[in-house]
């Protein structure tokens, strides 16, 4: 289940996440628009059916993406709620 960052499907998913989020980090009070990452709210490895689901993606800047690395499951509900705003 290796990630292919260059697959057409993945690139389309990532762009859809960025577009929905207006190319800005969704972390509260951040709004950064450079060094963005499309983060999988529920992890790639454990949730194959959600890999290309728009609602399982959120735009985070490099700082906030790095901050939650290793604690993704802890932040999953918090990030999902951000999308409801």
SEFIZA-3560 file (N, C-alpha, C; in Angstrom, 3 decimals):
REM SEFIZA-3560
<numar><xx>0.838</xx><yy>-1.210</yy><zz>0.000</zz><atom>N</atom></numar>
<numar><xx>0.000</xx><yy>0.000</yy><zz>0.000</zz><atom>CA</atom></numar>
<numar><xx>0.875</xx><yy>1.262</yy><zz>0.000</zz><atom>C</atom></numar>
<numar><xx>1.880</xx><yy>1.240</yy><zz>-0.840</zz><atom>N</atom></numar>
<numar><xx>2.728</xx><yy>2.427</yy><zz>-0.943</zz><atom>CA</atom></numar>
<numar><xx>1.978</xx><yy>3.576</yy><zz>-1.583</zz><atom>C</atom></numar>
<numar><xx>2.278</xx><yy>4.755</yy><zz>-1.116</zz><atom>N</atom></numar>
<numar><xx>1.646</xx><yy>5.933</yy><zz>-1.679</zz><atom>CA</atom></numar>
<numar><xx>2.310</xx><yy>6.305</yy><zz>-2.987</zz><atom>C</atom></numar>
<numar><xx>1.510</xx><yy>6.588</yy><zz>-3.987</zz><atom>N</atom></numar>
<numar><xx>2.054</xx><yy>7.111</yy><zz>-5.229</zz><atom>CA</atom></numar>
<numar><xx>1.625</xx><yy>8.566</yy><zz>-5.327</zz><atom>C</atom></numar>
<numar><xx>2.525</xx><yy>9.450</yy><zz>-4.886</zz><atom>N</atom></numar>
<numar><xx>2.214</xx><yy>10.884</yy><zz>-4.856</zz><atom>CA</atom></numar>
<numar><xx>1.976</xx><yy>11.434</yy><zz>-6.256</zz><atom>C</atom></numar>
<numar><xx>2.431</xx><yy>10.677</yy><zz>-7.269</zz><atom>N</atom></numar>
<numar><xx>2.307</xx><yy>11.174</yy><zz>-8.639</zz><atom>CA</atom></numar>
<numar><xx>1.112</xx><yy>10.609</yy><zz>-9.385</zz><atom>C</atom></numar>
<numar><xx>0.330</xx><yy>9.755</yy><zz>-8.726</zz><atom>N</atom></numar>
<numar><xx>-0.826</xx><yy>9.204</yy><zz>-9.428</zz><atom>CA</atom></numar>
<numar><xx>-1.813</xx><yy>10.320</yy><zz>-9.735</zz><atom>C</atom></numar>
<numar><xx>-2.488</xx><yy>10.164</yy><zz>-10.864</zz><atom>N</atom></numar>
<numar><xx>-3.454</xx><yy>11.176</yy><zz>-11.294</zz><atom>CA</atom></numar>
<numar><xx>-4.552</xx><yy>11.337</yy><zz>-10.241</zz><atom>C</atom></numar>
<numar><xx>-4.983</xx><yy>10.218</yy><zz>-9.668</zz><atom>N</atom></numar>
<numar><xx>-6.071</xx><yy>10.242</yy><zz>-8.679</zz><atom>CA</atom></numar>
<numar><xx>-5.655</xx><yy>11.012</yy><zz>-7.427</zz><atom>C</atom></numar>
<numar><xx>-4.427</xx><yy>10.751</yy><zz>-6.972</zz><atom>N</atom></numar>
<numar><xx>-3.954</xx><yy>11.431</yy><zz>-5.769</zz><atom>CA</atom></numar>
<numar><xx>-3.808</xx><yy>12.930</yy><zz>-6.006</zz><atom>C</atom></numar>
<numar><xx>-3.231</xx><yy>13.290</yy><zz>-7.153</zz><atom>N</atom></numar>
<numar><xx>-3.054</xx><yy>14.716</yy><zz>-7.463</zz><atom>CA</atom></numar>
<numar><xx>-4.401</xx><yy>15.429</yy><zz>-7.547</zz><atom>C</atom></numar>
<numar><xx>-5.398</xx><yy>14.738</yy><zz>-8.115</zz><atom>N</atom></numar>
<numar><xx>-6.739</xx><yy>15.314</yy><zz>-8.228</zz><atom>CA</atom></numar>
<numar><xx>-7.353</xx><yy>15.506</yy><zz>-6.838</zz><atom>C</atom></numar>
<numar><xx>-7.184</xx><yy>14.503</yy><zz>-5.977</zz><atom>N</atom></numar>
<numar><xx>-7.694</xx><yy>14.591</yy><zz>-4.595</zz><atom>CA</atom></numar>
<numar><xx>-7.059</xx><yy>15.774</yy><zz>-3.870</zz><atom>C</atom></numar>
<numar><xx>-5.725</xx><yy>15.869</yy><zz>-3.962</zz><atom>N</atom></numar>
<numar><xx>-4.999</xx><yy>16.935</yy><zz>-3.278</zz><atom>CA</atom></numar>
<numar><xx>-5.469</xx><yy>18.311</yy><zz>-3.756</zz><atom>C</atom></numar>
<numar><xx>-5.606</xx><yy>18.480</yy><zz>-5.060</zz><atom>N</atom></numar>
<numar><xx>-6.059</xx><yy>19.760</yy><zz>-5.602</zz><atom>CA</atom></numar>
<numar><xx>-7.484</xx><yy>20.070</yy><zz>-5.143</zz><atom>C</atom></numar>
<numar><xx>-8.334</xx><yy>19.051</yy><zz>-5.088</zz><atom>N</atom></numar>
<numar><xx>-9.717</xx><yy>19.254</yy><zz>-4.623</zz><atom>CA</atom></numar>
<numar><xx>-9.745</xx><yy>19.715</yy><zz>-3.170</zz><atom>C</atom></numar>
<numar><xx>-8.882</xx><yy>19.145</yy><zz>-2.344</zz><atom>N</atom></numar>
<numar><xx>-8.785</xx><yy>19.550</yy><zz>-0.933</zz><atom>CA</atom></numar>
<numar><xx>-8.346</xx><yy>21.015</yy><zz>-0.857</zz><atom>C</atom></numar>
<numar><xx>-7.291</xx><yy>21.357</yy><zz>-1.595</zz><atom>N</atom></numar>
<numar><xx>-6.789</xx><yy>22.739</yy><zz>-1.585</zz><atom>CA</atom></numar>
<numar><xx>-7.851</xx><yy>23.725</yy><zz>-2.063</zz><atom>C</atom></numar>
<numar><xx>-8.545</xx><yy>23.364</yy><zz>-3.138</zz><atom>N</atom></numar>
<numar><xx>-9.570</xx><yy>24.273</yy><zz>-3.684</zz><atom>CA</atom></numar>
<numar><xx>-10.692</xx><yy>24.505</yy><zz>-2.681</zz><atom>C</atom></numar>
<numar><xx>-11.177</xx><yy>23.417</yy><zz>-2.097</zz><atom>N</atom></numar>
<numar><xx>-12.251</xx><yy>23.559</yy><zz>-1.112</zz><atom>CA</atom></numar>
<numar><xx>-11.817</xx><yy>24.469</yy><zz>0.039</zz><atom>C</atom></numar>
<numar><xx>-10.561</xx><yy>24.351</yy><zz>0.443</zz><atom>N</atom></numar>
<numar><xx>-10.047</xx><yy>25.124</yy><zz>1.574</zz><atom>CA</atom></numar>
<numar><xx>-9.455</xx><yy>26.468</yy><zz>1.152</zz><atom>C</atom></numar>
<numar><xx>-9.694</xx><yy>26.830</yy><zz>-0.108</zz><atom>N</atom></numar>
<numar><xx>-9.229</xx><yy>28.121</yy><zz>-0.644</zz><atom>CA</atom></numar>
<numar><xx>-7.717</xx><yy>28.306</yy><zz>-0.501</zz><atom>C</atom></numar>
<numar><xx>-6.992</xx><yy>27.207</yy><zz>-0.641</zz><atom>N</atom></numar>
<numar><xx>-5.521</xx><yy>27.235</yy><zz>-0.616</zz><atom>CA</atom></numar>
<numar><xx>-4.978</xx><yy>27.910</yy><zz>0.641</zz><atom>C</atom></numar>
<numar><xx>-5.613</xx><yy>27.593</yy><zz>1.781</zz><atom>N</atom></numar>
<numar><xx>-5.161</xx><yy>28.121</yy><zz>3.072</zz><atom>CA</atom></numar>
<numar><xx>-5.206</xx><yy>27.020</yy><zz>4.119</zz><atom>C</atom></numar>
<numar><xx>-4.312</xx><yy>27.132</yy><zz>5.089</zz><atom>N</atom></numar>
<numar><xx>-4.320</xx><yy>26.217</yy><zz>6.228</zz><atom>CA</atom></numar>
<numar><xx>-5.628</xx><yy>26.404</yy><zz>6.991</zz><atom>C</atom></numar>
<numar><xx>-6.256</xx><yy>25.289</yy><zz>7.365</zz><atom>N</atom></numar>
<numar><xx>-7.538</xx><yy>25.352</yy><zz>8.073</zz><atom>CA</atom></numar>
<numar><xx>-7.388</xx><yy>25.393</yy><zz>9.591</zz><atom>C</atom></numar>
<numar><xx>-6.155</xx><yy>25.337</yy><zz>10.084</zz><atom>N</atom></numar>
<numar><xx>-5.954</xx><yy>25.392</yy><zz>11.533</zz><atom>CA</atom></numar>
<numar><xx>-6.495</xx><yy>26.716</yy><zz>12.053</zz><atom>C</atom></numar>
<numar><xx>-7.168</xx><yy>26.721</yy><zz>13.211</zz><atom>N</atom></numar>
<numar><xx>-7.743</xx><yy>27.965</yy><zz>13.734</zz><atom>CA</atom></numar>
<numar><xx>-6.708</xx><yy>29.086</yy><zz>13.823</zz><atom>C</atom></numar>
<numar><xx>-7.099</xx><yy>30.245</yy><zz>13.316</zz><atom>N</atom></numar>
<numar><xx>-6.269</xx><yy>31.461</yy><zz>13.357</zz><atom>CA</atom></numar>
<numar><xx>-4.943</xx><yy>31.337</yy><zz>12.617</zz><atom>C</atom></numar>
<numar><xx>-4.855</xx><yy>30.447</yy><zz>11.650</zz><atom>N</atom></numar>
<numar><xx>-3.591</xx><yy>30.331</yy><zz>10.906</zz><atom>CA</atom></numar>
<numar><xx>-3.678</xx><yy>31.022</yy><zz>9.549</zz><atom>C</atom></numar>
<numar><xx>-4.435</xx><yy>30.463</yy><zz>8.628</zz><atom>N</atom></numar>
<numar><xx>-4.643</xx><yy>31.065</yy><zz>7.300</zz><atom>CA</atom></numar>
<numar><xx>-3.404</xx><yy>31.096</yy><zz>6.404</zz><atom>C</atom></numar>
<numar><xx>-2.342</xx><yy>30.414</yy><zz>6.777</zz><atom>N</atom></numar>
<numar><xx>-1.142</xx><yy>30.389</yy><zz>5.929</zz><atom>CA</atom></numar>
<numar><xx>-1.501</xx><yy>29.878</yy><zz>4.538</zz><atom>C</atom></numar>
<numar><xx>-0.838</xx><yy>30.418</yy><zz>3.522</zz><atom>N</atom></numar>
<numar><xx>-1.110</xx><yy>29.953</yy><zz>2.167</zz><atom>CA</atom></numar>
<numar><xx>0.122</xx><yy>29.452</yy><zz>1.434</zz><atom>C</atom></numar>
<numar><xx>1.231</xx><yy>29.266</yy><zz>2.141</zz><atom>N</atom></numar>
<numar><xx>2.375</xx><yy>28.638</yy><zz>1.477</zz><atom>CA</atom></numar>
<numar><xx>2.800</xx><yy>27.396</yy><zz>2.253</zz><atom>C</atom></numar>
<numar><xx>3.594</xx><yy>26.562</yy><zz>1.587</zz><atom>N</atom></numar>
<numar><xx>4.042</xx><yy>25.284</yy><zz>2.163</zz><atom>CA</atom></numar>
<numar><xx>2.857</xx><yy>24.474</yy><zz>2.682</zz><atom>C</atom></numar>
<numar><xx>1.859</xx><yy>24.282</yy><zz>1.823</zz><atom>N</atom></numar>
<numar><xx>0.646</xx><yy>23.570</yy><zz>2.222</zz><atom>CA</atom></numar>
<numar><xx>0.775</xx><yy>22.065</yy><zz>2.030</zz><atom>C</atom></numar>
<numar><xx>0.051</xx><yy>21.337</yy><zz>2.864</zz><atom>N</atom></numar>
<numar><xx>-0.052</xx><yy>19.887</yy><zz>2.759</zz><atom>CA</atom></numar>
<numar><xx>-1.522</xx><yy>19.506</yy><zz>2.772</zz><atom>C</atom></numar>
<numar><xx>-1.881</xx><yy>18.508</yy><zz>1.964</zz><atom>N</atom></numar>
<numar><xx>-3.220</xx><yy>17.932</yy><zz>2.041</zz><atom>CA</atom></numar>
<numar><xx>-3.096</xx><yy>16.736</yy><zz>2.988</zz><atom>C</atom></numar>
<numar><xx>-3.652</xx><yy>16.876</yy><zz>4.178</zz><atom>N</atom></numar>
<numar><xx>-3.526</xx><yy>15.863</yy><zz>5.226</zz><atom>CA</atom></numar>
<numar><xx>-4.722</xx><yy>14.920</yy><zz>5.214</zz><atom>C</atom></numar>
<numar><xx>-4.452</xx><yy>13.618</yy><zz>5.359</zz><atom>N</atom></numar>
<numar><xx>-5.526</xx><yy>12.632</yy><zz>5.512</zz><atom>CA</atom></numar>
<numar><xx>-5.939</xx><yy>12.615</yy><zz>6.983</zz><atom>C</atom></numar>
<numar><xx>-7.174</xx><yy>12.986</yy><zz>7.269</zz><atom>N</atom></numar>
<numar><xx>-7.664</xx><yy>13.057</yy><zz>8.652</zz><atom>CA</atom></numar>
<numar><xx>-7.618</xx><yy>11.674</yy><zz>9.301</zz><atom>C</atom></numar>
<numar><xx>-8.168</xx><yy>10.682</yy><zz>8.622</zz><atom>N</atom></numar>
<numar><xx>-8.030</xx><yy>9.294</yy><zz>9.067</zz><atom>CA</atom></numar>
<numar><xx>-6.943</xx><yy>8.678</yy><zz>8.196</zz><atom>C</atom></numar>
<numar><xx>-5.918</xx><yy>8.134</yy><zz>8.832</zz><atom>N</atom></numar>
<numar><xx>-4.685</xx><yy>7.751</yy><zz>8.170</zz><atom>CA</atom></numar>
<numar><xx>-4.787</xx><yy>6.929</yy><zz>6.902</zz><atom>C</atom></numar>
<numar><xx>-3.884</xx><yy>7.218</yy><zz>6.001</zz><atom>N</atom></numar>
<numar><xx>-3.779</xx><yy>6.551</yy><zz>4.703</zz><atom>CA</atom></numar>
<numar><xx>-3.706</xx><yy>5.032</yy><zz>4.860</zz><atom>C</atom></numar>
<numar><xx>-2.810</xx><yy>4.562</yy><zz>5.705</zz><atom>N</atom></numar>
<numar><xx>-2.536</xx><yy>3.122</yy><zz>5.808</zz><atom>CA</atom></numar>
<numar><xx>-3.741</xx><yy>2.332</yy><zz>6.314</zz><atom>C</atom></numar>
<numar><xx>-4.438</xx><yy>2.878</yy><zz>7.300</zz><atom>N</atom></numar>
<numar><xx>-5.523</xx><yy>2.137</yy><zz>7.952</zz><atom>CA</atom></numar>
<numar><xx>-6.890</xx><yy>2.330</yy><zz>7.309</zz><atom>C</atom></numar>
<numar><xx>-6.996</xx><yy>3.272</yy><zz>6.384</zz><atom>N</atom></numar>
<numar><xx>-8.314</xx><yy>3.604</yy><zz>5.826</zz><atom>CA</atom></numar>
<numar><xx>-8.282</xx><yy>3.685</yy><zz>4.306</zz><atom>C</atom></numar>
<numar><xx>-8.004</xx><yy>2.547</yy><zz>3.645</zz><atom>N</atom></numar>
<numar><xx>-7.857</xx><yy>2.570</yy><zz>2.184</zz><atom>CA</atom></numar>
<numar><xx>-9.067</xx><yy>3.124</yy><zz>1.445</zz><atom>C</atom></numar>
<numar><xx>-10.266</xx><yy>2.910</yy><zz>1.989</zz><atom>N</atom></numar>
<numar><xx>-11.462</xx><yy>3.386</yy><zz>1.288</zz><atom>CA</atom></numar>
<numar><xx>-11.646</xx><yy>4.895</yy><zz>1.382</zz><atom>C</atom></numar>
<numar><xx>-10.912</xx><yy>5.532</yy><zz>2.293</zz><atom>N</atom></numar>
<numar><xx>-11.056</xx><yy>6.984</yy><zz>2.470</zz><atom>CA</atom></numar>
<numar><xx>-9.907</xx><yy>7.769</yy><zz>1.847</zz><atom>C</atom></numar>
<numar><xx>-8.988</xx><yy>7.064</yy><zz>1.200</zz><atom>N</atom></numar>
<numar><xx>-7.784</xx><yy>7.734</yy><zz>0.696</zz><atom>CA</atom></numar>
<numar><xx>-8.077</xx><yy>8.874</yy><zz>-0.260</zz><atom>C</atom></numar>
<numar><xx>-9.095</xx><yy>8.710</yy><zz>-1.092</zz><atom>N</atom></numar>
<numar><xx>-9.390</xx><yy>9.736</yy><zz>-2.089</zz><atom>CA</atom></numar>
<numar><xx>-10.734</xx><yy>10.405</yy><zz>-1.816</zz><atom>C</atom></numar>
<numar><xx>-11.183</xx><yy>10.311</yy><zz>-0.564</zz><atom>N</atom></numar>
<numar><xx>-12.443</xx><yy>10.939</yy><zz>-0.162</zz><atom>CA</atom></numar>
<numar><xx>-12.147</xx><yy>12.380</yy><zz>0.258</zz><atom>C</atom></numar>
<numar><xx>-12.814</xx><yy>13.320</yy><zz>-0.400</zz><atom>N</atom></numar>
<numar><xx>-12.574</xx><yy>14.740</yy><zz>-0.129</zz><atom>CA</atom></numar>
<numar><xx>-12.780</xx><yy>15.079</yy><zz>1.345</zz><atom>C</atom></numar>
<numar><xx>-13.784</xx><yy>14.448</yy><zz>1.975</zz><atom>N</atom></numar>
<numar><xx>-14.087</xx><yy>14.757</yy><zz>3.375</zz><atom>CA</atom></numar>
<numar><xx>-13.063</xx><yy>14.192</yy><zz>4.352</zz><atom>C</atom></numar>
<numar><xx>-12.134</xx><yy>13.391</yy><zz>3.842</zz><atom>N</atom></numar>
<numar><xx>-11.060</xx><yy>12.879</yy><zz>4.694</zz><atom>CA</atom></numar>
<numar><xx>-9.767</xx><yy>13.667</yy><zz>4.479</zz><atom>C</atom></numar>
<numar><xx>-9.866</xx><yy>14.781</yy><zz>3.788</zz><atom>N</atom></numar>
<numar><xx>-8.689</xx><yy>15.614</yy><zz>3.552</zz><atom>CA</atom></numar>
<numar><xx>-8.875</xx><yy>16.990</yy><zz>4.145</zz><atom>C</atom></numar>
<numar><xx>-7.773</xx><yy>17.584</yy><zz>4.597</zz><atom>N</atom></numar>
<numar><xx>-7.808</xx><yy>18.956</yy><zz>5.108</zz><atom>CA</atom></numar>
<numar><xx>-6.469</xx><yy>19.614</yy><zz>4.781</zz><atom>C</atom></numar>
<numar><xx>-6.515</xx><yy>20.891</yy><zz>4.432</zz><atom>N</atom></numar>
<numar><xx>-5.300</xx><yy>21.627</yy><zz>4.108</zz><atom>CA</atom></numar>
<numar><xx>-4.653</xx><yy>22.145</yy><zz>5.382</zz><atom>C</atom></numar>
<numar><xx>-3.384</xx><yy>21.790</yy><zz>5.564</zz><atom>N</atom></numar>
<numar><xx>-2.608</xx><yy>22.277</yy><zz>6.704</zz><atom>CA</atom></numar>
<numar><xx>-1.289</xx><yy>22.839</yy><zz>6.194</zz><atom>C</atom></numar>
<numar><xx>-0.809</xx><yy>23.885</yy><zz>6.846</zz><atom>N</atom></numar>
<numar><xx>0.514</xx><yy>24.404</yy><zz>6.510</zz><atom>CA</atom></numar>
<numar><xx>1.556</xx><yy>23.431</yy><zz>7.062</zz><atom>C</atom></numar>
<numar><xx>2.777</xx><yy>23.598</yy><zz>6.613</zz><atom>N</atom></numar>
<numar><xx>3.853</xx><yy>22.691</yy><zz>7.031</zz><atom>CA</atom></numar>
<numar><xx>3.991</xx><yy>22.649</yy><zz>8.552</zz><atom>C</atom></numar>
<numar><xx>3.880</xx><yy>23.802</yy><zz>9.195</zz><atom>N</atom></numar>
<numar><xx>4.041</xx><yy>23.885</yy><zz>10.654</zz><atom>CA</atom></numar>
<numar><xx>2.992</xx><yy>23.040</yy><zz>11.384</zz><atom>C</atom></numar>
<numar><xx>1.723</xx><yy>23.220</yy><zz>11.006</zz><atom>N</atom></numar>
<numar><xx>0.664</xx><yy>22.487</yy><zz>11.700</zz><atom>CA</atom></numar>
<numar><xx>0.638</xx><yy>21.010</yy><zz>11.309</zz><atom>C</atom></numar>
<numar><xx>1.012</xx><yy>20.701</yy><zz>10.071</zz><atom>N</atom></numar>
<numar><xx>1.084</xx><yy>19.302</yy><zz>9.658</zz><atom>CA</atom></numar>
<numar><xx>2.168</xx><yy>18.593</yy><zz>10.468</zz><atom>C</atom></numar>
<numar><xx>3.295</xx><yy>19.250</yy><zz>10.624</zz><atom>N</atom></numar>
<numar><xx>4.409</xx><yy>18.687</yy><zz>11.392</zz><atom>CA</atom></numar>
<numar><xx>4.019</xx><yy>18.525</yy><zz>12.868</zz><atom>C</atom></numar>
<numar><xx>3.274</xx><yy>19.493</yy><zz>13.373</zz><atom>N</atom></numar>
<numar><xx>2.880</xx><yy>19.498</yy><zz>14.781</zz><atom>CA</atom></numar>
<numar><xx>2.047</xx><yy>18.268</yy><zz>15.151</zz><atom>C</atom></numar>
<numar><xx>1.196</xx><yy>17.817</yy><zz>14.230</zz><atom>N</atom></numar>
<numar><xx>0.314</xx><yy>16.689</yy><zz>14.553</zz><atom>CA</atom></numar>
<numar><xx>0.895</xx><yy>15.339</yy><zz>14.134</zz><atom>C</atom></numar>
<numar><xx>2.051</xx><yy>15.347</yy><zz>13.482</zz><atom>N</atom></numar>
<numar><xx>2.659</xx><yy>14.094</yy><zz>13.033</zz><atom>CA</atom></numar>
<numar><xx>2.912</xx><yy>13.175</yy><zz>14.224</zz><atom>C</atom></numar>
<numar><xx>2.439</xx><yy>11.937</yy><zz>14.087</zz><atom>N</atom></numar>
<numar><xx>2.573</xx><yy>10.972</yy><zz>15.169</zz><atom>CA</atom></numar>
<numar><xx>1.386</xx><yy>10.997</yy><zz>16.120</zz><atom>C</atom></numar>
<numar><xx>0.532</xx><yy>12.018</yy><zz>15.983</zz><atom>N</atom></numar>
<numar><xx>-0.653</xx><yy>12.132</yy><zz>16.850</zz><atom>CA</atom></numar>
<numar><xx>-1.909</xx><yy>12.312</yy><zz>16.004</zz><atom>C</atom></numar>
<numar><xx>-1.847</xx><yy>11.798</yy><zz>14.769</zz><atom>N</atom></numar>
<numar><xx>-2.943</xx><yy>12.015</yy><zz>13.826</zz><atom>CA</atom></numar>
<numar><xx>-4.287</xx><yy>11.536</yy><zz>14.356</zz><atom>C</atom></numar>
<numar><xx>-4.300</xx><yy>10.362</yy><zz>14.997</zz><atom>N</atom></numar>
<numar><xx>-5.588</xx><yy>9.836</yy><zz>15.465</zz><atom>CA</atom></numar>
<numar><xx>-6.150</xx><yy>10.688</yy><zz>16.598</zz><atom>C</atom></numar>
<numar><xx>-5.267</xx><yy>11.249</yy><zz>17.411</zz><atom>N</atom></numar>
<numar><xx>-5.699</xx><yy>12.142</yy><zz>18.493</zz><atom>CA</atom></numar>
<numar><xx>-6.400</xx><yy>13.375</yy><zz>17.919</zz><atom>C</atom></numar>
<numar><xx>-5.903</xx><yy>13.881</yy><zz>16.795</zz><atom>N</atom></numar>
<numar><xx>-6.446</xx><yy>15.109</yy><zz>16.204</zz><atom>CA</atom></numar>
<numar><xx>-7.576</xx><yy>14.882</yy><zz>15.201</zz><atom>C</atom></numar>
<numar><xx>-7.885</xx><yy>13.629</yy><zz>14.886</zz><atom>N</atom></numar>
<numar><xx>-8.834</xx><yy>13.342</yy><zz>13.807</zz><atom>CA</atom></numar>
<numar><xx>-10.194</xx><yy>14.011</yy><zz>14.003</zz><atom>C</atom></numar>
<numar><xx>-10.766</xx><yy>13.883</yy><zz>15.190</zz><atom>N</atom></numar>
<numar><xx>-12.093</xx><yy>14.456</yy><zz>15.421</zz><atom>CA</atom></numar>
<numar><xx>-12.046</xx><yy>15.984</yy><zz>15.364</zz><atom>C</atom></numar>
<numar><xx>-11.015</xx><yy>16.565</yy><zz>15.948</zz><atom>N</atom></numar>
<numar><xx>-10.812</xx><yy>18.018</yy><zz>15.928</zz><atom>CA</atom></numar>
<numar><xx>-10.750</xx><yy>18.530</yy><zz>14.487</zz><atom>C</atom></numar>
<numar><xx>-9.980</xx><yy>17.847</yy><zz>13.646</zz><atom>N</atom></numar>
<numar><xx>-9.830</xx><yy>18.282</yy><zz>12.254</zz><atom>CA</atom></numar>
<numar><xx>-11.133</xx><yy>18.127</yy><zz>11.482</zz><atom>C</atom></numar>
<numar><xx>-11.855</xx><yy>17.035</yy><zz>11.724</zz><atom>N</atom></numar>
<numar><xx>-13.150</xx><yy>16.842</yy><zz>11.060</zz><atom>CA</atom></numar>
<numar><xx>-14.107</xx><yy>17.973</yy><zz>11.400</zz><atom>C</atom></numar>
<numar><xx>-14.101</xx><yy>18.390</yy><zz>12.657</zz><atom>N</atom></numar>
<numar><xx>-14.994</xx><yy>19.474</yy><zz>13.080</zz><atom>CA</atom></numar>
<numar><xx>-14.621</xx><yy>20.795</yy><zz>12.416</zz><atom>C</atom></numar>
<numar><xx>-13.337</xx><yy>21.001</yy><zz>12.139</zz><atom>N</atom></numar>
<numar><xx>-12.926</xx><yy>22.234</yy><zz>11.461</zz><atom>CA</atom></numar>
<numar><xx>-13.579</xx><yy>22.334</yy><zz>10.088</zz><atom>C</atom></numar>
<numar><xx>-13.781</xx><yy>21.192</yy><zz>9.441</zz><atom>N</atom></numar>
<numar><xx>-14.379</xx><yy>21.190</yy><zz>8.106</zz><atom>CA</atom></numar>
<numar><xx>-15.852</xx><yy>21.565</yy><zz>8.144</zz><atom>C</atom></numar>
<numar><xx>-16.475</xx><yy>21.428</yy><zz>9.306</zz><atom>N</atom></numar>
<numar><xx>-17.904</xx><yy>21.736</yy><zz>9.414</zz><atom>CA</atom></numar>
<numar><xx>-18.152</xx><yy>23.230</yy><zz>9.533</zz><atom>C</atom></numar>
<numar><xx>-17.098</xx><yy>23.998</yy><zz>9.813</zz><atom>N</atom></numar>
<numar><xx>-17.264</xx><yy>25.441</yy><zz>10.009</zz><atom>CA</atom></numar>
<numar><xx>-17.619</xx><yy>26.138</yy><zz>8.717</zz><atom>C</atom></numar>
//
